[in-house]
Amino acid sequence: MEFNTILFDLDGTLTDPKIGITKSIQYALAKFDIEVKDLDELEPFIGPPLNQSFKEFYSFDEVQTKEAVSFYREYFSEKGLYENQLYDGIVDLLEELTKQNKQLYVATSKPTFFAEKILEHFEMKKYFHYIGGSNLDGTRQDKAEVIQHVIEQENLDIDDIVMIGDRKHDLIGAEKNGVASIGVGYGYGSKQELTDCKPTYYVETVKELLEVLAS
């Protein structure tokens, strides 16, 4: 199956944001006198909407969640944004897909403002026709809504789209929009989490991803 329109998740798919995100969460939790020394414990925050994760993992109410996200952004906007790294082979992947005239987009639950800054930092913004994310006011965080927004904004044909991501939210969002999906095992979702969602394809490496996407 050949796809000409490719939507990429950002965190855990294009870049490994672990240090920046987990340190930002650690900083926010400390404001509530919650001390987390091991950053590995905060890995589940990578991928899902922040609001959802603070409620799910720490039982925060709406007011606490809003405050926690604000504290998170204090650290993230200054430091966490850049405590990030590209996965090996990602630039080569984007270069090759661009040469093949594939249309590339980003669909992320991260606010568009931050997503654009990260892609600019890594000099990757040039590869994407459009970067779709959530709003800073907390709306449009659900991945299905983000994908729908990109499709509508760019007037895309759902029969020609594949959504690529490392968490179940990416695959569920793709299914809700009637588009194909690829689960990538090199990010933060387990193989079980991804395969349970029955993606169109499942790959373990960036190399395998290129083999699936390249004509």
C-alpha positions in Angstrom: 0.0 0.0 0.0 1.5 3.3 -1.0 0.8 6.6 0.8 1.5 10.0 -0.6 0.2 12.0 2.4 2.1 11.3 5.7 1.2 12.6 9.1 3.8 12.4 11.8 3.4 12.6 15.6 6.3 14.6 17.1 7.2 13.4 20.6 8.5 9.8 20.5 8.2 9.6 16.7 10.4 12.4 15.2 12.3 13.4 18.4 13.1 11.8 21.7 11.8 14.5 24.2 12.3 12.5 27.4 14.6 14.7 29.3 12.8 18.0 28.6 9.3 16.6 29.2 10.1 14.7 32.3 12.1 17.5 33.9 9.2 19.9 33.1 6.8 17.5 34.8 9.2 17.1 37.7 9.3 20.9 38.1 5.5 21.2 38.0 4.9 18.4 40.5 7.5 20.0 42.9 5.2 23.1 43.1 2.6 20.7 44.7 5.2 19.3 47.1 5.3 16.1 45.1 8.9 14.9 44.7 9.9 12.5 41.9 13.6 11.8 41.7 13.6 9.1 39.0 12.7 10.7 35.7 11.9 7.3 34.3 8.7 7.3 36.4 7.4 10.2 34.4 7.8 8.6 31.0 4.0 7.8 30.7 3.5 11.6 30.3 5.3 11.5 26.9 2.6 11.4 24.2 -0.8 11.9 25.8 -2.3 15.4 26.4 -0.8 16.9 29.6 -4.2 17.7 31.1 -5.2 14.0 30.8 -2.0 12.7 32.4 -2.0 15.0 35.4 -5.6 13.9 36.2 -4.9 10.2 35.5 -1.6 9.8 37.3 -1.9 12.3 40.2 -5.7 12.7 40.5 -5.5 16.4 40.0 -8.8 18.3 39.7 -9.4 20.9 37.0 -7.9 23.8 39.0 -4.8 21.8 39.9 -4.4 20.5 36.4 -4.5 24.1 35.0 -1.9 25.2 37.5 0.3 22.2 36.8 0.3 22.8 33.0 1.2 26.4 33.7 4.1 25.4 35.9 5.2 22.8 33.3 5.3 25.5 30.6 7.5 27.7 32.8 10.3 25.2 32.6 9.5 23.8 29.2 9.5 27.1 27.4 12.9 28.1 28.8 14.8 24.8 29.0 12.8 21.7 28.4 12.0 22.6 24.8 15.7 22.1 23.9 16.4 19.1 26.1 15.4 17.0 23.2 17.1 15.0 20.4 16.4 13.6 17.0 16.1 9.9 16.5 18.8 8.5 14.3 17.9 8.3 10.7 14.9 10.7 10.9 16.4 13.5 8.8 17.4 10.9 6.1 13.9 9.6 6.2 12.4 13.0 5.7 14.9 13.8 2.9 14.0 10.6 1.1 10.3 11.1 1.4 10.6 14.6 0.2 12.6 13.5 -2.9 9.7 11.1 -3.6 7.3 14.0 -3.5 5.5 12.7 -0.5 3.4 15.4 1.3 4.5 15.6 4.9 2.6 17.0 7.9 2.9 17.0 11.7 -0.1 16.1 13.9 0.8 16.5 17.6 -1.0 17.0 20.9 1.7 19.4 21.8 0.7 23.1 21.3 1.5 24.2 17.8 3.6 27.1 19.1 6.0 24.7 20.8 6.0 22.1 18.0 7.1 24.8 15.5 9.9 26.0 17.8 11.2 22.4 18.2 11.1 21.8 14.4 12.8 25.1 13.8 15.5 24.2 16.4 16.3 20.9 14.6 16.0 22.6 11.1 13.2 20.3 10.2 10.3 22.7 9.7 11.1 22.9 6.0 10.0 19.4 5.3 6.4 19.9 6.5 3.6 21.5 4.6 1.7 22.2 7.8 2.2 21.7 11.5 -1.0 20.9 13.4 -1.1 20.8 17.2 -3.2 21.8 20.1 -4.0 25.3 21.2 -2.3 27.0 24.1 -5.6 27.4 25.9 -5.9 23.6 26.1 -8.4 23.0 23.3 -7.8 20.6 20.5 -5.6 18.3 22.5 -7.3 15.0 21.6 -5.2 13.3 18.8 -8.4 12.6 16.8 -9.3 16.3 16.8 -5.7 17.2 15.8 -5.8 14.8 12.9 -9.2 16.0 11.8 -7.9 19.6 12.0 -5.0 18.9 9.7 -7.2 17.0 7.2 -9.7 19.9 7.1 -7.2 22.7 7.1 -5.2 21.1 4.2 -8.2 19.5 2.4 -6.6 16.1 2.4 -8.0 12.9 0.9 -8.4 10.4 3.8 -7.8 7.4 1.4 -4.3 8.7 0.8 -3.2 9.4 4.4 -1.2 7.4 6.9 -0.7 8.6 10.5 2.6 7.6 12.2 3.0 7.5 16.0 4.4 5.8 19.0 1.4 5.8 21.4 -2.1 4.3 21.2 -3.6 7.8 21.0 -2.0 8.3 17.6 -3.5 5.0 16.3 -6.9 5.5 17.9 -7.0 9.1 16.4 -6.2 7.7 13.0 -8.9 5.1 13.2 -11.5 7.7 14.3 -10.7 9.7 11.2 -10.8 6.7 8.9 -7.1 6.8 7.9 -4.3 4.2 7.9 -1.7 4.1 10.7 1.8 2.9 11.5 2.8 2.2 15.0 6.5 2.8 15.7 8.2 0.7 18.4 11.2 2.9 19.0 9.2 5.5 20.9 7.4 5.3 24.2 4.5 3.0 23.6 5.0 -0.7 24.2 4.6 -3.2 21.4 1.5 -4.5 23.2 0.0 -1.0 23.5 0.5 -0.4 19.8 -0.5 -3.8 18.3 -3.6 -3.9 20.5 -4.8 -1.0 18.4 -4.3 -3.0 15.2 -2.4 -0.4 13.2 -2.1 -0.9 9.4 1.6 -1.5 10.0 3.9 -1.9 13.0 7.7 -1.2 12.7 10.5 -1.4 15.2 13.0 1.0 13.7 13.3 4.2 11.6 14.8 2.0 8.8 11.8 -0.3 8.8 9.5 2.8 8.7 11.3 4.0 5.6 10.9 0.6 3.9 7.2 0.8 4.5 6.8 4.5 3.3 9.2 4.7 0.4 7.9 3.7 -3.0 
